[in-house]
């Protein structure tokens, strides 16, 4: 299989239309007196939309993104977009282990860029350049510049697509895999399905077993699941809509940039380690880069597909390859017991609970995560 270079090029007319829509945005009244209690806060959203319309410089961000090596490949008849960032390391150093970094929802390849740079060029950050990795950062199928497959978008299909990218397209017969959220589940499937090629997996959201029937839940597991159920009662509305009526909500979001921004920032605030203050973790240019990419590609609806196709998933085999985990410090992960993952991962090499960095940890805590990943994946390169 071959791949070709790619550049992001948003037409001027599309940007003009975007600004026109932003300037004509209408905003709902807040539900109740507490900001963010009913979802995206109208006051914050109004400020963000005003900056998006008249302060945000998309062309500058587009140029920054295009300074990176973007490519597209055709896999099973569908386009897959990815970045391929080569390791910067001494000539005498051994060949680096390739790593693939997979994002989740509502995210994009942009989330992985700070982490990817630290893994590919550690010398820039004061670390040993001999520990650099070749890094591949895909847009998952259905996200941004990657097409949906012509079959249900299951976890196995995601894993198959990314494995084909690494092996048949890029020629890496042995590689490591990392992910968060959907990317974490996909990473687990890659390790389970392709143990002869996947050197090891690292995720910030540890995998669950396909079944809990082998033994009763422990007290720690019972406590965790009760807390998760309680949290979902206030947070789970988004997934219920996207899993049952994706086209209905997509019709609104693909037509209203303000609505699109609200849908995304609500989860960024809830799931990140920002303690209720989005700007403490994400500068607005970074937020708007990902939101603009969703807008110009019209891909918010297709990003829901893996929710809508959830019932097509089958049971994942156990994961036997070496595995390491750096747990996200987001509300739904509080008190996550290691024994859940021990039910399905037979070779856990590292388990870290740093207590900081949320659902978007590659963007929130890239130094912390790069250190953990370097230690783990470097150990797999040594005899």
N, C-alpha and C positions, 0 to 999 in steps of 0.2 A: 504494500500500500504506500501511497505517496501523500505528501502534505505540501501546502503552499503558504507563502507569507500572506498576512492579512493586516489591513489598517482600518481603524475606526474612522469613519468619515460621515458625519451627520450633515445633511443638506441644510443650507441657510434657511430655506423655506420652512423646514421642520422646526428649527429653533425660533424663527419668527412666530410661527403658530403657537409654539409652547409658551412664549412670553405673553402673547395675546391672551391665551387661556388663563395663565397665572394672574395677569392683571385684572381679569374679569371674574376672579374666584369669589364665590359666596361662602360664608362661614356660618356654621350652626352655633347656637348658644350652648354654653357648657351645661352638662347635666349635673345639677347640684352645685354646691359652693366650693368643692375641693378640686383643684387642678389635677387633671389626669385620672380622676376617680372613675369617669365614665369612658375612658379611652383617650385618644390623642387630644391634648388640650387645645381649644380653639385659639387662645392667645399665643401660645408657642407656634402653632401652625400658621397663624397669620403672619408672624414675624419671619418664619422660615420661607413662606411663599413669597413675601415681599423681597427677601434677599435673593431667592431663586430667580425672580423676574428681573431684578435690576442691579444685583451685586455679584452674583455668581458668574465666573468667567469659564464657561464650558470649553471654549477653544483652548484656553491654557491647560485645562485638565486633559482634554483630548490629546494635546501635544505631549503631555507627560506620559499618558498611557501608550501613545504610539512610539515613544522612545524605547519601549520594551518589545521583545521579540514575540509577536503574535502570529499564530498559524491557524489554518483550518485543514481538517482531513475529512474524508468521506468514509464513514463506517456503517456497514449494512444499509447503504443507500442514503444515509443522513449525514449532514454536516455537523462536525464537532469542532468547536473553537477551543484553543488552548494557548498558553504561553509556555515557552521552553527556555529556561534561564540556566545557562551553563555555569558550572562551578568555576570559581576563580581560586586556583590553588597552585602550589609550586609544581614545576614540570616533573620533578623527581617523585612526587607523591603518587601513591597508588591510584588507579582509576576510581573515581567516586561512585558511590552507590546512588542510582537515580531514585528520586522521591516524587511521588504524586500527591498533591495537596488538594483535597476536595471540600468545597464550601457547602453550606446548607441553605435554608430559607429563613427569612427573606434577605438573601445575601447574594454575593457575586464573587468573581475572581478578585475583585478589588480588596476584599477582606484578607486575602492571602498574601498580598504584595509585601507588607512589612516583614512577615515571617519568611517569605521566600527569599528576600534579599539577605536576611541574616543567615539563612542556611547556605545560600550559594556563594556568599562573599563574607565569611566571618571575619576576615582580616580587616574589613572596613569598620568593624565594631570592636576591635581590640582583641579578637580571639584568634586561635591558631588557624591559619589559612589551609593547613593540611586537612582540616576537618570539613571542608566544603563539600557540598552535594550538588549534583545536577538536579534541577527542580522543574517539574511540570505542573502547571496550574490550569486545569480545564474549567470551562463553563459546563456545568452539568446539562444533560439533555433537557431541553425545554426552557433553559435559562439563557437570556440575552442572545448570543450569536450561535448557540447550539440548537439544532433541530430536535423535535420530539421523534422518537422511533415510530415505526408503523405498527406497533403492537403495544399492549399495556406496559406502562412504565413501572415495572416492578424493581425491587432492590436487586434481584438477580440480573435484570437487563442493564441496570446502571453499572453493576460490577463488570458484566461482560463487555460493555462499551468501553469502560476505562481500561480494563485489562487489554483489550484489543488495541487501544491507543498506545499503551506502553510497549506491547510486544510486537504486534504485526506492523504498526505504523512507525514507531520510534526504534524498534529493534532491541529493547531492553528485556532480556530474558530473566533477569533477576532485579527486583526493585523493592523499595519500601513504600508504604502507603500511610497517609495521615488524613484525618477528616474530623469535622464537627457536624453535629445535627444529621441531616440527610447524608452528608459526606462521611460521617462516622459510621452510619449504618452500612453505607456502600463499601467503606473500607473493611468493615467486618466481613461482609460477603466476599470481597476479593480474597481476603485471607482464607476463608472457608472453602471457596471454590478452586483456588489456584495456589495451593501450598507449595507446589514445585517451583513457582515463580516469585511469590511474595516472600521476601526475606523476613518481614515483620510488619506489624501494624501499630500505629500510635493514634489514639483518639482522645478527645476531651469529653466525650459522652460514651461511657463504656457500654458494651452490648448486653442485651438481655438474652436469656436462653429461649429457644423455640417453645419450650414447655417447662412448667414448674411441677410436673407430675412425679418427678423422681423422688422427691421428699417434701414434707410439709414446709411451709414458710416459717423461717425463724422469727423470733420477736423483732429483730432489727428490720427484717424484710417487711413484716406486717406494718411496722411503724412507718417505714418509708412509703409504702403503697397507700396507706391511709392519708399521709400528708400530700402525696401526689394527687390523689383524688380530690382532696379539699382545694388544692391550688387550681386544678383544672376547672372547678366550678366557677371560678372568676376569670380564668384565662383561656379556656378552651373553645370559646365561641368562634374564633377565627378558623380553627381547623374543622369544626363541624360544618361551617358554611362552605369552606373550600373542598371538603370531601363529599358534600351532598348537592350543592348548588354553585359550583365554580363559575359557570357561565353567567349566572345572574350578577354576582359581585364583580366579575371581570368586566362586564359591560360598563359598569360605573367607573372602575379604576382605569380602564384603558382610554376613557373619554375625559377624565378629570385629573389633571396633574396634582391638584391640591388633595383630592381624594386618595390618589396613589401614595402621595407623601404621608398622609395620615395613617394609611394601612401599614406602611413599613415602619415609620418611626414609633408607632405604638409598641411594636414588638422589640425594636432596638432598645427602647427605654426599659421595658419590663424585663428583658432577658439579659441585658448587659450588667456589668458590675459598676453601675453609675450612681447607685443610691438615689435614684429619682431625678438626677440632673444629667440629662443627655450630653450637654456641652462639656461635662467633666471628662467624658470618655471619647467623644467624637467631635472633631471640628466640623463646621457646617459644610465646608467644601467637600469633605470626605463623604458625609451623608448624601449630599446632593449629587455627587459623582455616581454612586450606585443607583439612586432614584432616577437620575437622568438616563442612565443606561437602560433601566427597565422601561422608561417612557419611550425612548427613541426606537427600541426594538419591539415595542408592543408585546412584551413577553410575560407580563404579569399573569395572564390567564394560563399560559402553558406552564408556568412555574408551579401552578396548582396541581398539575396532572398526577404527580406521584401521590397526592392525597386522594384524588378521585379514584385512582386505580389500586388503592390499598388492598381491596379484597382479592386481587389477583395474585398477591404474594403467597408463596409457599414457605414451609418451615426451613429455616437456614440450618445447615449442618454446624456442628461444633467447630470452633476455631482452634487449630492446633499449632499454628505458627507462633513464633515469639511475639508477645504483645506488651505494650506499655501504655499507661494511662495517666494523664494529667487532668484531674477533674475540674470541670467548670464550676465557678462559684456563683451560680444563678439559683433563684429560689426553688425551682423544681428539682434541683440536684442536691438540695440540703439533706445531709444524712444518708447519702447513697451508700449502701453497704457493699463492700467488696465481694461478699459471698454471692450476690446476684450474678456477677460476672464470672466468678469461679465455677458456676454451674455450666458455663458454655465455653470458657477459655481455659485450655489445659496447660498453657505455657506463659503465665504472666511473669514478666521479668521486672517490671517497675510499676509502682502505684504511688502517685503523688497527689496530695490535696493541699495546694498552696493557699487556698482561701481568698484568692483574688483572681480577677479575669473571668468574665461571664461567657455567654453563649457565643460571642464573637471574639474569643480569646486571641486568635492570630492577629487581630487588629488592636485589641485592648492591651495585651501583654505579650508582644512578640519576643522580647528578650528572654522572659521566663520560659516561654514555650520552646524557643530555639535551643536554649540550654538543655532542657529535658530531652528534646528530640535528638540533638547532637550526641548526647551521652548514650542514648539507646541505640540509634542507628549506627553510630561508630563502632559500638561493641559487636554489631553483626557483621561488620566488615573485617574484623580481626580474626585470624585463624583460631 
